[in-house]
């Protein structure tokens, strides 16, 4: 467990040029605290303590401004920069080494009890205030521009931006 905490802290230290050290990150970064809180809530959820998990996630949201449903799957070294306003829905899946900025929403597009939130593969960067809706997949090492609205799959290694999001990296 402590290895994962160190791993999360180091990942943020490496991705944020404003970080003056890993101790500062561990003590002062709400996005890191939200990930740590989610790891606890997710463990409770998976062990059948669903109400306790939801209550714990709610407290984490109050403290950090980041709302991650306890059932969401979050990979290793996921970082949330600035954090405030991030929402990750119940059936969302986030791979390893994903970096999100404030205001990101991984939201659902139906009220049915099905896979209804995005899958974010490894190495993706999601810009501030981007909204990703539905059971879409954002491929490995892709990037989503700030303020974008994504409702379709994004190919691995590509960059999308806009409303609605379109490929902008020059490759067709």
C-alpha positions in Angstrom: 0.0 0.0 0.0 2.7 2.5 0.9 4.5 1.7 -2.4 1.4 2.8 -4.3 1.2 6.0 -2.2 4.9 6.8 -3.1 4.2 5.9 -6.7 1.3 8.3 -6.9 3.3 11.0 -5.2 6.3 10.6 -7.5 4.1 10.6 -10.6 2.6 14.0 -9.6 6.1 15.3 -8.8 7.2 14.4 -12.3 4.2 15.8 -14.1 3.8 19.2 -12.3 6.6 21.6 -12.8 5.2 23.7 -9.9 5.8 21.0 -7.4 8.8 21.8 -5.3 9.1 18.3 -3.9 7.3 15.1 -3.2 6.6 16.0 0.5 4.7 19.1 -0.8 2.7 16.9 -3.2 1.9 14.4 -0.5 0.7 17.1 1.9 -0.8 19.8 -0.3 -2.2 18.3 -3.5 -6.0 17.5 -3.4 -5.9 15.5 -6.6 -3.4 13.1 -5.0 -5.6 12.9 -1.9 -8.6 12.2 -4.1 -6.8 9.3 -5.7 -5.7 7.9 -2.3 -9.3 8.3 -1.0 -10.6 6.5 -4.0 -8.3 3.6 -3.5 -9.8 3.1 0.0 -13.4 3.6 -1.2 -12.9 1.2 -4.1 -11.5 -1.5 -1.7 -14.5 -1.0 0.5 -16.9 -1.2 -2.5 -15.3 -4.4 -3.7 -15.6 -6.0 -0.3 -19.3 -5.4 -0.2 -19.4 -2.3 2.1 -21.1 -0.2 -0.5 -22.9 2.3 1.6 -19.7 2.9 3.7 -17.7 3.3 0.4 -20.2 5.8 -0.9 -20.1 7.8 2.4 -16.3 7.7 2.4 -16.2 8.9 -1.3 -18.6 11.7 -0.3 -16.3 12.9 2.4 -13.3 12.8 0.0 -15.3 14.9 -2.4 -16.1 17.4 0.3 -12.4 17.6 1.2 -10.9 17.7 -2.3 -13.5 18.8 -4.8 -13.0 15.6 -6.7 -15.9 13.1 -7.1 -14.9 9.6 -8.0 -17.5 6.8 -7.7 -16.2 4.0 -5.6 -17.0 1.4 -8.3 -14.8 3.3 -10.9 -11.6 1.6 -11.8 -8.5 3.8 -11.6 -5.1 2.6 -12.7 -1.6 3.2 -11.3 0.1 6.6 -11.3 -3.1 8.5 -12.3 -2.8 12.1 -11.5 -5.3 14.9 -11.2 -3.8 18.4 -11.4 -5.6 21.1 -9.5 -8.5 18.6 -9.1 -11.5 20.8 -8.4 -14.6 19.8 -10.2 -13.4 16.4 -11.6 -16.2 13.8 -11.8 -15.6 10.1 -12.6 -18.7 8.0 -13.0 -19.5 4.5 -11.7 -18.5 2.4 -14.8 -15.5 4.5 -15.8 -12.2 2.8 -16.3 -9.0 4.8 -16.2 -5.7 3.1 -17.2 -2.2 3.7 -15.9 -0.3 7.0 -16.2 -3.3 9.1 -17.1 -3.1 12.8 -16.3 -6.3 14.9 -15.9 -6.7 18.5 -15.2 -9.5 20.3 -13.2 -13.1 20.2 -14.3 -12.8 16.9 -16.3 -16.0 14.8 -16.4 -16.1 11.1 -17.3 -19.8 10.9 -17.5 -22.6 8.6 -18.5 -25.0 9.0 -21.3 -27.9 6.7 -20.2 -29.8 6.0 -17.0 -29.6 2.2 -17.6 -27.5 0.0 -15.4 -24.9 -0.8 -18.2 -21.4 0.3 -19.0 -22.2 3.9 -19.6 -19.0 5.8 -18.8 -15.7 6.2 -20.7 -12.7 3.9 -20.8 -9.5 5.8 -20.7 -6.4 3.7 -21.8 -2.9 4.1 -20.5 -0.9 7.4 -21.0 -3.8 9.7 -21.9 -3.8 13.4 -21.1 -7.2 15.1 -20.6 -7.3 18.9 -20.6 -9.1 21.2 -18.2 -12.9 21.2 -18.3 -13.1 18.4 -20.9 -16.3 16.3 -20.9 -16.2 12.7 -22.1 -19.6 11.1 -22.3 -20.8 7.5 -22.8 -19.2 4.1 -23.1 -16.5 5.4 -25.4 -12.8 4.5 -25.4 -9.9 6.9 -25.5 -6.9 5.0 -26.9 -3.5 4.8 -25.3 -1.3 8.0 -25.4 -4.1 10.1 -26.8 -4.7 13.7 -25.7 -8.0 15.5 -25.3 -7.9 19.3 -25.5 -9.2 21.6 -22.8 -12.9 22.3 -23.0 -13.6 19.5 -25.5 -16.8 17.4 -25.6 -16.0 13.9 -26.6 -18.8 11.5 -27.5 -17.0 9.1 -29.9 -14.0 6.9 -29.6 -10.6 8.4 -29.8 -7.8 6.5 -31.6 -4.6 5.7 -29.7 -1.9 8.4 -30.1 -4.2 11.1 -31.5 -5.2 14.5 -30.3 -8.8 15.7 -30.3 -10.3 19.1 -29.4 -13.4 21.1 -29.8 -17.1 20.9 -29.4 -17.8 18.3 -30.6 -14.2 17.0 -30.4 -12.4 16.4 -33.7 -9.0 15.1 -34.5 -6.5 18.0 -34.7 -3.1 16.3 -34.9 -3.0 16.6 -38.7 -3.3 12.8 -39.3 -6.4 11.5 -41.1 
